């Protein structure tokens, strides 16, 4: 990975594409998918406003995605029955969506122009469904990929369990949340309907490196990924807890 050169559009954020193809798609700047995790204090309103302002200045189209399906699988891995897990995930995801909308309001983007999606919005999309099956098969077939996904699941669950080690069954269920996100990691253009896309997140994701390396995962050549981080951290910035204004 190498950092993309800074210009007036990227001055406030450091951009690190994962591959040369990702860097080329970033330069094309046709579409960016901004992932916003529920419950992650990194995504406070000031940072979201700055991130969305940067994205709008750099890309022809901006969409934000909130992974409610992912959170449902995490809650189920923690022992919640499916109906309760779905209810709690939708509640937390809804709060996150409202925060994204307020951040867009703050930078003057009309509500009719704001594209905010829940991951569950794509559940019935035929290509999303095919790629989700493909992701599960790839995880089963590739021991290296499976190990990375299990490690990521274990890390998330351990944080929720406050240091207690999750069981193998919990880790397996938690892995489903990563598989649910994979279709948009593999081919956002075909699902959303854009010429090309770059998915951005604020920290390196071992799963992304793993899917590029796996012979069992087919990443579209129109699909890019990049790490996008603020070049400076504002004073008194909160990044550890989810105490933003959610009303």
Backbone torsions as a table, in degrees:
resi	resn	phi	psi	omega
1	UNK	NA	143.3	177.0
2	UNK	-138.3	147.0	-176.6
3	UNK	-73.9	135.4	176.8
4	UNK	-70.0	146.9	179.3
5	UNK	-63.9	144.1	180.0
6	UNK	-81.6	143.6	169.6
7	UNK	-139.8	-169.9	-175.9
8	UNK	-62.6	-29.5	-178.6
9	UNK	-79.0	-24.5	-174.5
10	UNK	-112.2	10.9	-172.5
11	UNK	-60.0	-33.6	-175.4
12	UNK	-85.5	-11.9	-178.1
13	UNK	-132.4	143.0	172.8
14	UNK	-92.5	131.3	-174.8
15	UNK	-118.0	125.6	-179.5
16	UNK	-125.8	97.8	175.5
17	UNK	-67.8	152.4	-178.0
18	UNK	-77.9	-35.5	-176.1
19	UNK	-137.8	171.5	175.9
20	UNK	-62.3	-38.7	178.2
21	UNK	-64.5	-39.7	176.6
22	UNK	-60.2	-40.7	179.1
23	UNK	-63.2	-40.3	177.8
24	UNK	-64.3	-40.4	178.3
25	UNK	-68.1	-34.6	175.4
26	UNK	-62.6	-41.1	179.2
27	UNK	-67.8	-32.8	176.7
28	UNK	-66.6	-34.6	171.1
29	UNK	54.7	43.7	-179.8
30	UNK	-85.0	-32.0	-177.8
31	UNK	-161.1	143.1	173.9
32	UNK	-129.4	136.7	175.3
33	UNK	-109.4	115.5	-177.5
34	UNK	-96.5	113.2	178.0
35	UNK	-83.7	128.3	-178.9
36	UNK	-124.9	111.0	-174.9
37	UNK	-84.6	127.2	174.1
38	UNK	-61.1	139.4	175.9
39	UNK	81.8	-0.7	-179.7
40	UNK	-96.4	113.2	-176.0
41	UNK	-65.9	-11.7	174.8
42	UNK	-57.6	-34.8	-174.5
43	UNK	-90.0	57.1	173.0
44	UNK	-76.1	168.5	-172.9
45	UNK	-63.7	-42.3	177.8
46	UNK	-59.1	-42.3	179.9
47	UNK	-69.1	-39.8	177.4
48	UNK	-60.8	-41.6	178.4
49	UNK	-60.6	-45.5	179.4
50	UNK	-64.1	-42.7	-178.6
51	UNK	-64.6	-44.2	-179.1
52	UNK	-70.7	-33.3	175.1
53	UNK	-64.2	-45.7	177.2
54	UNK	-59.3	-47.6	-177.9
55	UNK	-60.9	-42.1	-179.3
56	UNK	-68.0	-28.7	179.1
57	UNK	-79.3	-18.8	-172.7
58	UNK	-105.3	-33.7	-172.2
59	UNK	-114.9	151.0	179.8
60	UNK	-67.7	-30.9	179.9
61	UNK	-144.3	142.0	-179.6
62	UNK	-125.4	129.4	171.6
63	UNK	-125.0	144.2	173.7
64	UNK	-111.2	142.3	-179.1
65	UNK	-126.3	131.7	177.8
66	UNK	-116.3	115.4	-171.6
67	UNK	-82.4	77.6	-179.9
68	UNK	-68.4	-36.8	179.4
69	UNK	-61.1	-41.0	179.6
70	UNK	-58.7	-44.8	-178.5
71	UNK	-65.6	-34.4	177.8
72	UNK	-59.0	-46.2	179.7
73	UNK	-65.2	-35.3	177.4
74	UNK	-64.1	-46.1	179.4
75	UNK	-63.0	-38.3	177.6
76	UNK	-65.4	-38.8	177.6
77	UNK	-63.2	-27.4	179.4
78	UNK	-83.9	-0.2	174.3
79	UNK	108.0	-0.5	178.8
80	UNK	-76.1	140.1	174.5
81	UNK	-64.8	154.2	-173.5
82	UNK	-51.7	-44.1	-177.1
83	UNK	-64.0	-42.9	179.1
84	UNK	-69.3	-39.4	178.8
85	UNK	-61.3	-42.8	178.9
86	UNK	-64.3	-43.6	179.8
87	UNK	-62.0	-46.6	-178.9
88	UNK	-67.0	-38.7	179.0
89	UNK	-65.8	-42.3	179.4
90	UNK	-64.9	-36.8	179.3
91	UNK	-63.8	-49.1	-178.8
92	UNK	-67.9	-39.4	178.9
93	UNK	-65.2	-37.0	178.2
94	UNK	-62.5	-40.9	176.5
95	UNK	-61.3	-40.4	179.9
96	UNK	-67.2	-41.1	178.0
97	UNK	-61.1	-40.8	179.2
98	UNK	-65.1	-36.1	178.1
99	UNK	-66.1	-41.5	176.7
100	UNK	-61.0	-43.7	-179.5
101	UNK	-62.0	-41.8	179.4
102	UNK	-66.6	-34.7	176.9
103	UNK	-64.7	-41.1	177.1
104	UNK	-66.8	-40.1	176.2
105	UNK	-55.5	-43.0	-174.2
106	UNK	-62.4	-30.0	-180.0
107	UNK	-98.5	10.6	170.7
108	UNK	86.9	21.2	177.4
109	UNK	-92.0	121.8	-178.7
110	UNK	-62.5	145.4	-178.7
111	UNK	-56.0	-31.4	179.9
112	UNK	-69.6	-16.3	-179.1
113	UNK	-101.9	-2.3	-177.5
114	UNK	-86.6	125.7	179.6
115	UNK	-109.8	99.3	-179.6
116	UNK	-120.4	123.6	-177.1
117	UNK	-119.9	145.5	162.7
118	UNK	-90.9	146.9	178.5
119	UNK	-58.8	-34.1	-179.8
120	UNK	-64.9	-18.1	177.9
121	UNK	-60.5	-24.7	-175.0
122	UNK	-100.2	4.6	-173.5
123	UNK	-57.2	-34.6	-177.3
124	UNK	-95.4	3.6	178.3
125	UNK	-72.8	126.0	-174.5
126	UNK	-57.7	-41.1	-177.6
127	UNK	-71.6	-37.1	175.0
128	UNK	-60.0	-46.1	-178.5
129	UNK	-61.8	-42.1	179.3
130	UNK	-63.9	-42.3	-178.2
131	UNK	-71.1	-28.5	177.0
132	UNK	-68.3	-41.6	175.5
133	UNK	-62.1	-43.2	178.8
134	UNK	-58.8	-41.2	-179.5
135	UNK	-64.1	-44.7	179.3
136	UNK	-61.7	-42.2	179.4
137	UNK	-64.9	-39.5	179.9
138	UNK	-65.8	-40.9	178.6
139	UNK	-63.3	-39.5	178.0
140	UNK	-67.7	-34.7	-173.1
141	UNK	-86.4	-22.7	-172.2
142	UNK	-113.9	103.8	-178.0
143	UNK	-59.0	-37.3	179.8
144	UNK	-66.2	-44.5	178.0
145	UNK	-62.5	-44.5	-179.4
146	UNK	-60.9	-40.0	179.1
147	UNK	-62.3	-43.3	179.7
148	UNK	-63.6	-43.5	-180.0
149	UNK	-65.7	-41.3	178.1
150	UNK	-64.2	-40.0	178.3
151	UNK	-62.8	-42.0	179.0
152	UNK	-65.6	-42.1	177.7
153	UNK	-62.1	-44.5	-179.4
154	UNK	-61.6	-41.1	-179.4
155	UNK	-62.8	-44.2	179.5
156	UNK	-64.0	-47.1	-177.0
157	UNK	-66.8	-38.1	178.5
158	UNK	-61.8	-37.0	177.3
159	UNK	-63.5	-42.3	178.5
160	UNK	-68.6	-35.3	-177.4
161	UNK	-85.4	4.5	177.1
162	UNK	55.8	47.2	174.1
163	UNK	97.4	-15.4	177.4
164	UNK	-70.9	136.8	-177.7
165	UNK	-73.0	124.9	177.2
166	UNK	-70.8	155.4	177.0
167	UNK	-76.7	165.7	178.4
168	UNK	-62.9	-33.7	177.5
169	UNK	-66.4	-40.7	177.4
170	UNK	-64.1	-42.4	179.6
171	UNK	-62.3	-41.4	-179.7
172	UNK	-63.9	-44.2	178.0
173	UNK	-64.6	-40.6	178.6
174	UNK	-62.8	-30.0	178.8
175	UNK	-62.1	-25.5	179.2
176	UNK	-62.2	-28.3	-180.0
177	UNK	-69.0	-33.8	177.2
178	UNK	-70.2	-40.5	178.2
179	UNK	-62.0	-34.1	179.3
180	UNK	-65.5	-28.6	-179.9
181	UNK	-85.6	-17.5	-172.0
182	UNK	-60.6	-39.1	-178.8
183	UNK	-54.4	-40.4	179.3
184	UNK	-78.2	-16.3	172.6
185	UNK	-80.5	-24.2	-176.3
186	UNK	-94.1	-35.9	-174.0
187	UNK	-161.5	64.6	174.2
188	UNK	-57.3	-41.9	-177.9
189	UNK	-53.7	-42.5	-178.5
190	UNK	-71.5	-27.2	-177.5
191	UNK	-84.6	-43.9	-177.4
192	UNK	-89.7	-27.3	179.9
193	UNK	90.4	55.0	177.8
194	UNK	-130.9	158.3	-177.1
195	UNK	-64.2	-41.0	177.1
196	UNK	-155.8	166.0	-176.2
197	UNK	-151.3	148.5	172.1
198	UNK	-122.5	120.1	175.9
199	UNK	-88.4	131.1	-176.9
200	UNK	-122.2	144.8	176.5
201	UNK	-146.8	162.5	-169.2
202	UNK	-88.2	-4.5	-179.9
203	UNK	-143.1	156.5	178.2
204	UNK	-60.3	141.8	179.9
205	UNK	-121.0	110.4	-179.6
206	UNK	-55.2	-30.2	-179.9
207	UNK	-63.4	-35.2	-179.4
208	UNK	-68.6	-45.2	176.4
209	UNK	-59.9	-37.6	-178.2
210	UNK	-68.4	-39.4	-178.4
211	UNK	-71.2	-31.6	175.3
212	UNK	-68.0	-32.1	-177.5
213	UNK	-84.8	-21.8	-173.1
214	UNK	-77.8	132.8	174.8
215	UNK	-73.8	-6.9	-177.7
216	UNK	-99.1	-7.2	179.8
217	UNK	-107.5	131.5	-178.9
218	UNK	-108.3	96.3	177.3
219	UNK	-85.3	126.1	179.4
220	UNK	-59.7	141.1	175.8
221	UNK	-65.2	-13.2	177.0
222	UNK	-91.2	1.6	-176.7
223	UNK	-106.7	121.0	177.1
224	UNK	-115.9	164.3	176.2
225	UNK	-140.3	146.5	178.4
226	UNK	-153.0	150.2	172.0
227	UNK	-91.4	129.0	-179.2
228	UNK	-126.2	116.1	-177.1
229	UNK	-128.8	145.4	173.3
230	UNK	-59.7	140.5	177.9
231	UNK	-71.3	-28.3	175.9
232	UNK	-132.4	151.1	178.6
233	UNK	-103.1	120.2	-179.5
234	UNK	-60.1	149.3	176.3
235	UNK	-58.5	146.2	177.1
236	UNK	61.1	24.1	-178.7
237	UNK	-74.3	133.8	178.0
238	UNK	-95.5	129.0	178.4
239	UNK	-132.3	-1.4	-171.8
240	UNK	-106.6	-25.9	-174.6
241	UNK	-127.6	163.1	-176.8
242	UNK	-103.6	79.5	-179.6
243	UNK	-123.4	29.7	178.9
244	UNK	-73.0	173.4	178.5
245	UNK	-77.4	108.0	-173.2
246	UNK	-106.9	7.5	-174.0
247	UNK	-91.3	NA	NA
